[in-house]
């Protein structure tokens, strides 16, 4: 009987250890369950951690495509357990990560379907995301479609001033119908381009008259 006690004790310890490991594994998996989708590139986990899709810049919710991007991300990950890879923490505590559900690469799906712009942040999948971005552009999907990308005539004949943001410098200019190349100005509404009815409205929104305007 004395010889059996250590064996039984070891078996009991092993069972307890296995049980604890299983519990902690399950708890970790549950902590990584998505409980809220904030917008088209950000969500919150059950643990309380807020995560953003690395390399993906989806439109703000109040801009063109924002509502659709959020709805699509919700379809993909809400109530799902996600795997976070190459996770880094931003200055304000939010995590950036490559996000997977099973074997589905969520960042790539959002980009391929046209619901984000590439931010070129360094990561192992940057080329994949860049290729997906250009693929969506060529196919005119999501924000690259007529939904958010407009050229030529304005949708409202009373509001014909085009407020355009230079994505290289982020300078804001407005163009009047008499300005050179007015009809060639591409309006990308997902990044903040907008139409104005008066020059005063454009100026109040931080836009200055383009140099090509008389």
HELIX and SHEET records of a PDB file:
HELIX    1   1 UNK A    2  UNK A   31  1                                  30    
HELIX    2   2 UNK A   66  UNK A   77  1                                  12    
HELIX    3   3 UNK A  106  UNK A  112  1                                   7    
HELIX    4   4 UNK A  126  UNK A  139  1                                  14    
HELIX    5   5 UNK A  142  UNK A  144  5                                   3    
HELIX    6   6 UNK A  182  UNK A  184  5                                   3    
HELIX    7   7 UNK A  189  UNK A  191  5                                   3    
HELIX    8   8 UNK A  199  UNK A  204  1                                   6    
SHEET    1   A 5 UNK A  34  UNK A  37  0                                        
SHEET    2   A 5 UNK A  42  UNK A  45 -1                                        
SHEET    3   A 5 UNK A  50  UNK A  53 -1                                        
SHEET    4   A 5 UNK A  95  UNK A 101  1                                        
SHEET    5   A 5 UNK A  83  UNK A  89 -1                                        
SHEET    1   B 5 UNK A  34  UNK A  37  0                                        
SHEET    2   B 5 UNK A  42  UNK A  45 -1                                        
SHEET    3   B 5 UNK A  50  UNK A  53 -1                                        
SHEET    4   B 5 UNK A  95  UNK A 101  1                                        
SHEET    5   B 5 UNK A 104  UNK A 105 -1                                        
SHEET    1   C 2 UNK A  56  UNK A  57  0                                        
SHEET    2   C 2 UNK A 117  UNK A 118 -1                                        
SHEET    1   D 2 UNK A 149  UNK A 151  0                                        
SHEET    2   D 2 UNK A 186  UNK A 188 -1                                        
SHEET    1   E 4 UNK A 194  UNK A 196  0                                        
SHEET    2   E 4 UNK A 161  UNK A 165 -1                                        
SHEET    3   E 4 UNK A 172  UNK A 175 -1                                        
SHEET    4   E 4 UNK A 208  UNK A 209  1                                        
END                                                                             
